[in-house]
Amino acid sequence: MYLHLGQSVMVREKDIVGVFDLDNTTWSFRTRGFLERAEREGHVVAIGDDLPRSFVLVRGPDGPPTVYITQLTAATLQKRAENGSIFDQ
């Protein structure tokens, strides 16, 4: 099953490590450091040009996880997952 993150990006539900609200998590020094390192190493994918609201950490097949930064809120992504906006393969 897949979760639609916005634009034309979908990820497999079983590969999602977590969905994080940017307003609540980026105050932490460790979270900011993690995001900065992921961006330096090329593991960040920005979805859309609007104000980012959340990020989704997705397990990589053989390497480090990918961070998807989306304009959708964590609550919206949760509702999509709960309401069946997850697509079958």
Summary of the structure (lengths in Angstrom):
residues: 89
radius of gyration: 12.6
end to end distance: 5.7
largest distance: 37.7
contacts: 230
relative contact order: 0.28
helix: 31%
strand: 35%
